Amino acid sequence: MINFPDPSAFARGHFIETLRSFPEEADIDVLRPSDGVTLGHTSAGSAQTIDLAVQSAQRALRASGWSTCAPRERARVLRRWADLIDADPDLPMLEAIGSTRPISEVISSDVPFTAEAIRFFAELADKSGGEVACTQATTLGMTVREPLGVVGAITPWNFPLSMASWKCGPALAAGNAIVLKPSELTPFSTLRLAQLAVDAGVPPGIFSVVNGFGTEAGAALVSHPGIAKITFTGSTRTGKAILNLAAASIKPVTLELGGKSPQLVFARVPDIKRVIEMVSRGFTANGGQACVSGTRLICHRHLADELVEGVVRAVSQLEVGLTWDAGTRFSPIISAAQLRQIDAKVQASREAGAEILCGGSSFDGDIGSHFYRPTVVRRVDAGMPVVREEVFGPVLTVQTFEDEEEGLALADHPSYGLAAGVHTSDFGQALRAMRRIEAGTVWINRYGRSRDLIIPTGGFKGSGVGKDLGRQAFEAARREKSVLMDFEGRSADES
C-alpha cells in the first residue's frame, strides 16, 4: 500500500545547500491537478534568491573538488543518488499527487527513468576526454574538455522528475554545479530530488533548487553573469524569450521546445490494431501534455475510416481518476487556465468548420471538470488553431492523402519539427519518409521514446536548439580548450 507523504514534504522554500525559506518572499499556491485542492505552498524566489544559489554553487565548486576529482568518484556518488531515487518511499507519491502523472506510471516509468538517466550520465563521466591533434613534430597540440561551471536549468511541469534528470545528469557528471528552477506548479518532487542528492554525497551547493515564477526567478537565472549555460524544456514562446536574455551575456543554451508532431500512416502497415493503439496513446498520454505528442494523424485514404473509427472507440473508453489512485490511466490537465486554452482552440476550429468526432469538452462532475475529453477532429485545414498551434491537450486532428508525396507534404509543419511517427510495411518508404520529414526524432512503426538513453532528443525549427540525452547532452555540459606546446621554446614567428 502506498501512503501519502508527510505534510513536511510540501513545505515552502528552496533547496540551497539545505531546505531554506525566506519570510519576505510571497507564497505561491500549489494545487493538485486532479481535483484543484490546495496541496501546499511554494516560494516566489527573486533575483536575490537566484544570486544566493549561484554564489553557493561557485563556493561549492571551489571548496568541494567536485570539478577536479577523479571522474569515477563523481560517478560513484551519482550512482548512489540513483539508488536512493529508486528506493525512496515518498518520491512516487510526491510526483503523482503534485503533477499530472498517474501513480502507476510514476512507479513503472518516471522514477525508474529518472534513476537510470542519472546512472547513464554517471557512466559517461570518464568515457570522453580530449584529443591529440596532428601538428608538426616539435609541438604537441591537443584539446582538453572541462566543466562549464554553474549551469542554469529550467524544467516544465509535465514530467517534473524525468525532466530534472535530463538536466542534472549531464551537468553533474561533467563536473558542473547546477541551479534548477522547476515549474511553480510542480515544485515538491524536485526539492526531494535535491535532498536525495546531498544524502548520496553530492556536496551541498552543487545542486540547488530555486522556486518561483519564470518572469522573475527564471529570467534572473538566465541573465545571471555567474551562469555559464542555460538548459530549458518548455514552450517555444518562452524559449524565444530565453534566447534573447541569454544573448546579453553570450552564453550557450539547450532548448527543447514545442511540437506539433505528425503520425504518418501509409496504405500498408504491419498491424492496424497496433497502429490504432499507438496513435491513440500518442495523443492521450499524460493527457496530451507532452511536447512530442503525436497530435496530427495523417493517414492514407485506404485506411482512414478503419483507423479513425478504431481511435475514436479506443479513446472514448478512457476514464478519469485521481492521479494517486492505482487504477487511473488518464491524466488531468495541469490547471484550469490550461484547460480553458485547450478548449478555446478546439471551439475556434469548430467554428471555422472542423468536425468534432468525439470529445470537445471537459468531463462532467467535480473530479471530471479537471480532465479534458480525448478529442478527434477532422475536416481541418492548415489555418485552424488545432492544426497550426500546439494545443498541449488530448486533441488529434485527422488529414488524409492519396500518394506518398502528398502525405509527406502534409507531415511537414511550418513552425515545428520536434518528432514524427511513420507507420508502414515498406522499408524503402520508411527511409524516404525519415529523410524528408524535418524533425529531430523520427519513430518508425512505433510512437514514443524508449529507455535507450544513448539516443538524443531535440528539435528542428521552432522546436529547439541542441540535444538532451545521449552523449550529445554530456558534451554540451563541457567546453573545449585548445592547447599547443612547443618542445623547443621558439616564438610564434619562428614556427
C-alpha positions in Angstrom: 0.0 0.0 0.0 1.3 3.5 -0.9 0.8 6.2 1.7 0.6 9.9 1.3 3.9 11.6 2.2 4.3 13.5 5.4 3.0 17.1 5.2 6.5 18.4 5.7 7.3 17.2 2.2 5.1 20.0 0.9 7.0 22.7 2.8 7.6 26.1 1.2 11.1 27.2 0.3 14.1 26.4 -1.9 17.0 23.9 -1.6 20.2 25.9 -1.4 22.7 23.6 0.4 19.7 22.6 2.5 15.9 23.4 2.6 15.6 27.1 3.2 12.8 29.6 3.2 12.7 33.4 3.4 9.8 35.1 5.2 9.9 38.1 2.9 9.1 36.0 -0.2 5.5 35.7 -1.2 3.7 32.3 -1.2 2.6 30.6 -4.4 -0.4 28.3 -4.0 0.3 24.8 -5.4 -2.9 22.9 -6.4 -3.5 19.2 -7.0 -4.2 18.9 -10.8 -6.6 16.0 -10.2 -9.1 18.0 -8.2 -7.9 21.6 -7.8 -7.4 21.2 -4.0 -4.6 23.1 -2.4 -1.6 20.8 -1.9 0.7 23.3 -0.3 2.7 26.5 -1.0 6.0 27.2 -2.6 8.1 30.4 -2.5 8.3 33.1 -5.1 12.0 33.3 -5.4 13.5 36.6 -6.6 16.7 37.7 -8.3 18.3 37.8 -4.9 17.4 34.2 -4.3 19.0 33.2 -7.6 22.1 35.1 -6.8 22.3 33.4 -3.4 22.1 30.0 -5.1 24.7 30.9 -7.8 27.1 32.1 -5.1 26.6 29.0 -3.1 27.3 26.9 -6.3 30.5 28.8 -7.0 31.8 28.4 -3.4 30.9 24.7 -3.5 32.8 24.2 -6.8 35.9 25.9 -5.3 35.8 24.1 -1.9 34.5 20.6 -2.7 36.7 19.5 -5.6 33.6 18.3 -7.5 35.0 19.6 -10.8 38.6 18.3 -10.2 38.1 15.0 -8.5 38.6 11.7 -10.4 35.6 11.3 -12.7 34.9 7.8 -11.4 34.4 9.3 -7.9 31.7 11.6 -9.3 30.2 8.6 -11.0 30.1 6.6 -7.7 28.3 9.5 -6.0 25.8 9.8 -8.8 25.1 6.1 -8.8 24.4 6.2 -5.0 22.0 9.1 -5.8 20.2 6.9 -8.4 19.9 4.1 -5.9 18.3 6.5 -3.3 15.9 7.7 -6.0 14.8 4.1 -6.7 14.4 3.3 -3.0 12.7 6.4 -1.8 9.3 5.6 -0.4 7.8 9.1 -0.8 9.1 10.2 -4.2 6.5 8.4 -6.3 3.5 9.8 -4.4 5.0 13.3 -4.3 5.2 13.2 -8.1 1.8 11.7 -8.6 -0.1 14.0 -6.2 1.5 17.2 -7.4 1.6 16.6 -11.1 -0.4 15.1 -13.9 1.3 11.8 -13.7 -0.7 8.7 -12.6 0.9 6.8 -9.7 1.0 3.6 -11.7 3.1 5.3 -14.4 5.3 7.1 -11.9 6.2 3.8 -10.3 6.7 1.8 -13.5 8.2 4.6 -15.7 9.0 8.0 -14.2 11.1 7.1 -11.1 13.0 4.2 -12.8 13.7 6.5 -15.8 15.0 9.3 -13.5 17.3 6.9 -11.7 18.5 5.3 -14.9 19.2 8.7 -16.6 21.5 9.6 -13.6 23.3 6.3 -14.0 23.7 6.7 -17.7 25.4 10.1 -17.4 27.5 8.9 -14.5 28.9 6.2 -16.7 29.9 8.9 -19.3 32.0 10.8 -16.7 35.3 9.1 -17.6 34.4 7.9 -21.1 35.1 11.1 -23.1 38.4 13.1 -22.9 40.3 15.3 -25.1 42.2 14.6 -28.4 45.7 14.9 -29.6 45.9 17.0 -32.8 48.1 16.5 -35.8 50.8 19.2 -35.5 54.5 19.4 -36.5 57.0 17.2 -34.8 58.3 19.8 -32.5 54.9 20.7 -31.0 52.2 18.9 -29.2 48.6 20.1 -30.0 45.6 18.8 -28.1 42.1 19.7 -27.0 41.0 19.5 -23.3 37.4 19.3 -22.3 36.5 20.8 -18.9 33.3 21.7 -17.0 31.5 24.9 -17.8 31.0 26.0 -14.1 27.5 26.7 -12.9 24.7 25.5 -15.2 21.2 27.0 -15.0 18.2 24.7 -15.7 14.5 25.4 -16.1 12.2 22.4 -16.2 8.5 22.1 -17.1 5.5 20.8 -15.1 4.5 17.9 -17.3 7.3 15.4 -16.3 9.0 17.0 -13.3 11.3 14.2 -12.2 12.4 12.9 -15.5 12.9 16.4 -16.9 15.1 17.2 -13.9 17.2 14.1 -14.6 17.8 15.3 -18.2 19.3 18.5 -16.9 21.1 17.3 -13.7 22.6 14.1 -15.1 24.9 15.5 -17.8 25.7 18.7 -15.9 26.8 17.0 -12.7 28.5 14.1 -14.4 30.6 16.6 -16.3 31.7 18.2 -13.1 29.5 21.3 -13.1 27.2 22.7 -10.4 23.6 23.3 -11.3 20.9 25.7 -10.2 17.5 24.4 -11.3 14.2 26.3 -11.3 11.2 23.9 -11.6 7.7 25.0 -12.6 5.9 26.8 -9.8 3.0 24.3 -10.5 5.1 21.2 -9.6 7.9 22.0 -7.1 7.8 19.4 -4.4 9.3 16.2 -6.1 12.3 18.3 -7.4 13.0 19.5 -3.9 13.0 15.9 -2.7 15.4 15.0 -5.5 17.9 17.7 -4.3 17.8 16.3 -0.8 18.5 12.8 -2.0 21.4 14.1 -4.0 23.0 15.5 -0.8 22.2 12.3 1.1 24.1 10.4 -1.6 27.2 12.6 -1.2 26.8 15.4 -3.8 28.4 18.3 -2.0 25.9 20.9 -0.6 25.6 23.8 -3.0 26.4 21.7 -6.1 22.7 21.1 -6.8 20.3 23.9 -5.8 16.6 24.3 -6.5 15.1 27.7 -6.6 11.3 28.0 -6.9 9.4 30.9 -8.3 7.8 32.3 -11.4 9.6 32.3 -14.8 9.2 36.1 -15.2 11.3 36.8 -12.1 13.3 33.8 -10.9 13.6 32.2 -14.3 14.6 35.5 -16.0 17.2 36.2 -13.2 18.7 32.7 -13.7 19.1 33.2 -17.5 20.5 36.7 -17.1 22.9 35.9 -14.2 26.5 36.5 -15.2 27.6 33.6 -13.0 25.6 31.1 -15.0 27.7 29.5 -17.8 24.9 27.8 -19.7 21.1 27.5 -19.8 19.2 24.3 -20.5 15.4 24.6 -20.8 12.4 22.5 -21.7 9.1 24.2 -22.3 7.2 26.3 -24.8 8.5 27.8 -27.9 7.4 31.3 -26.8 9.4 31.0 -23.5 12.4 29.6 -25.5 12.5 32.7 -27.6 12.5 34.9 -24.5 15.3 32.8 -23.1 17.4 33.2 -26.2 17.0 37.0 -26.1 18.0 37.1 -22.4 21.0 34.7 -22.9 22.3 36.8 -25.7 23.1 39.7 -23.4 25.7 37.6 -21.6 26.6 35.4 -24.6 26.0 32.0 -23.0 25.2 28.7 -24.7 21.7 27.3 -24.5 20.0 24.0 -25.0 16.3 24.4 -25.7 13.7 21.6 -26.1 10.6 23.4 -27.1 7.1 22.8 -28.5 5.9 20.4 -31.1 3.1 19.6 -33.5 4.2 16.1 -34.4 2.6 14.0 -37.2 1.8 10.4 -37.1 2.0 9.4 -40.8 0.2 6.2 -41.7 0.8 4.8 -45.2 -1.5 2.4 -47.0 0.3 -0.8 -45.8 1.1 -1.2 -42.2 2.3 -4.3 -40.2 -0.7 -4.4 -37.8 -3.6 -2.0 -38.0 -4.7 -2.8 -34.4 -1.2 -1.8 -33.1 -1.3 1.4 -35.2 -4.6 2.3 -33.6 -3.1 1.7 -30.1 0.0 3.8 -31.0 -2.0 6.7 -32.5 -4.4 6.7 -29.5 -1.6 6.6 -26.9 0.4 9.1 -28.9 -2.0 12.0 -28.3 -3.6 11.0 -25.0 -0.5 10.0 -22.9 -0.2 12.4 -20.0 -3.5 14.0 -21.1 -1.8 15.1 -24.3 0.6 17.3 -22.2 3.9 16.2 -23.8 6.0 18.2 -26.3 6.3 15.1 -28.5 2.5 14.3 -28.5 1.5 12.9 -31.9 -1.4 15.2 -32.4 -1.6 15.2 -36.2 -2.9 12.0 -37.8 -2.0 11.9 -41.5 -3.5 8.8 -43.0 -3.8 7.2 -46.4 -7.4 7.3 -47.5 -7.4 3.5 -47.9 -7.0 3.1 -44.1 -8.6 6.3 -42.8 -12.1 5.1 -41.9 -11.0 1.9 -40.1 -8.2 3.7 -38.3 -10.2 6.7 -37.2 -13.1 4.6 -36.0 -10.7 2.5 -34.0 -9.0 5.5 -32.4 -12.4 7.1 -31.5 -13.5 3.9 -30.0 -10.3 3.4 -28.0 -10.0 6.9 -26.6 -13.7 7.2 -25.8 -13.3 4.4 -23.2 -10.7 6.3 -21.2 -12.0 7.1 -17.7 -10.9 9.8 -15.3 -9.5 9.2 -11.9 -7.3 10.8 -9.2 -3.6 10.6 -10.0 -2.8 8.8 -6.7 -5.3 6.0 -7.4 -3.7 2.9 -8.7 -6.3 2.3 -11.4 -6.0 5.8 -13.0 -4.7 5.7 -16.6 -5.8 9.1 -18.0 -4.2 12.3 -16.8 -5.8 15.6 -15.6 -5.0 18.9 -17.2 -2.4 20.7 -15.1 -4.6 23.8 -14.4 -7.9 25.4 -15.1 -6.1 28.0 -17.2 -4.5 25.4 -19.4 -7.9 23.6 -19.8 -9.5 26.8 -21.0 -6.7 27.3 -23.6 -7.2 23.8 -24.9 -11.0 24.2 -25.2 -10.7 27.7 -26.8 -8.6 26.3 -29.7 -11.0 23.4 -30.2 -14.0 25.7 -30.3 -12.4 28.2 -32.6 -11.6 25.3 -35.0 -15.2 24.0 -34.7 -16.5 27.5 -35.6 -14.1 27.6 -38.6 -15.7 24.4 -40.0 -13.9 21.5 -38.2 -15.9 18.4 -37.3 -15.6 17.0 -33.8 -15.8 13.2 -33.9 -15.5 12.8 -30.2 -14.7 14.9 -27.1 -14.6 18.6 -27.4 -15.4 19.3 -23.8 -14.4 18.6 -20.2 -15.6 15.5 -18.4 -18.6 16.1 -16.1 -18.5 16.2 -12.3 -16.3 17.7 -9.7 -13.3 15.5 -10.5 -14.1 15.3 -14.2 -14.0 19.0 -14.6 -10.2 18.9 -14.3 -10.0 16.5 -17.3 -10.5 17.2 -21.0 -12.2 14.5 -23.1 -9.9 12.9 -25.7 -10.9 14.8 -28.9 -10.6 13.8 -32.5 -11.2 16.5 -35.1 -11.4 16.1 -38.9 -12.3 18.4 -41.9 -9.5 20.6 -40.8 -7.1 22.9 -42.7 -3.7 24.4 -42.0 -5.1 27.7 -40.8 -7.1 26.2 -37.9 -5.7 26.5 -34.4 -5.8 22.8 -33.7 -3.5 22.2 -36.8 -1.4 25.4 -36.6 -0.8 25.7 -32.9 0.5 23.4 -30.1 -2.7 22.6 -28.1 -1.0 20.7 -25.3 -4.0 18.6 -24.6 -5.6 15.4 -25.8 -6.6 16.7 -29.2 -5.9 14.8 -32.5 -6.5 16.2 -36.0 -7.2 13.9 -39.0 -5.9 14.6 -42.5 -5.9 12.1 -45.4 -3.8 11.7 -48.6 -3.7 9.7 -51.8 0.0 9.3 -52.5 3.4 9.4 -50.7 4.3 12.9 -51.8 1.0 14.3 -50.6 1.4 12.6 -47.3 5.0 13.9 -46.8 3.9 17.4 -47.7 1.1 17.2 -45.0 3.5 15.9 -42.4 5.7 19.0 -42.7 4.8 21.8 -40.3 5.9 25.4 -41.0 6.8 26.1 -37.3 7.6 22.9 -35.5 10.0 19.9 -36.0 10.3 18.0 -32.8 9.2 14.4 -33.6 7.3 12.3 -36.0 5.9 8.8 -36.4 5.9 6.8 -39.6 3.9 3.6 -39.9 4.5 1.4 -43.0 5.4 -2.1 -44.0 7.5 -0.7 -46.9 11.1 -0.4 -45.6 12.1 1.9 -48.5 9.1 4.1 -47.9 10.0 4.4 -44.3 13.5 5.5 -45.1 12.3 8.0 -47.7 9.9 9.5 -45.1 12.6 9.6 -42.5 14.9 11.6 -44.9 12.1 14.0 -45.9 10.5 14.8 -42.6 12.0 17.8 -40.8 12.0 16.6 -37.2 14.7 15.9 -34.6 13.3 12.5 -33.9 11.6 10.1 -36.3 10.0 6.9 -34.9 9.3 4.1 -37.4 6.5 1.7 -36.6 6.4 3.0 -33.0 5.5 6.2 -31.3 7.3 7.4 -28.3 10.7 7.3 -26.6 12.3 4.2 -25.2 14.8 3.8 -22.4 17.7 3.8 -24.8 19.2 6.9 -23.2 22.0 6.9 -25.8 19.6 8.3 -28.4 19.5 12.1 -28.1 16.3 14.1 -28.3 15.8 17.7 -29.6 14.0 19.6 -32.3 14.4 21.4 -35.6 12.9 24.8 -36.5 10.8 26.3 -33.6 11.1 23.1 -31.6 14.5 23.8 -30.2 18.3 24.1 -30.3 20.7 21.4 -29.1 20.1 18.0 -27.7 19.1 16.4 -24.4 20.0 12.8 -23.6 22.7 10.8 -25.4 26.4 11.7 -25.5 25.5 15.0 -27.0 23.9 16.3 -23.8 27.1 15.3 -21.8 29.4 17.0 -24.3 27.2 20.1 -24.2 27.9 20.4 -20.5 31.6 20.9 -21.1 33.7 23.4 -23.0 36.7 22.7 -25.2 40.1 24.3 -24.7 42.9 24.1 -27.3 46.5 23.6 -26.2 49.7 23.9 -28.2 53.0 23.0 -26.5 56.3 23.9 -28.2 59.2 21.5 -27.3 62.0 23.9 -28.3 60.6 27.1 -26.8 60.6 29.0 -30.1 58.5 32.1 -30.6 55.4 32.0 -32.8 57.0 33.7 -35.7 59.7 31.1 -35.8 57.4 28.1 -36.2 
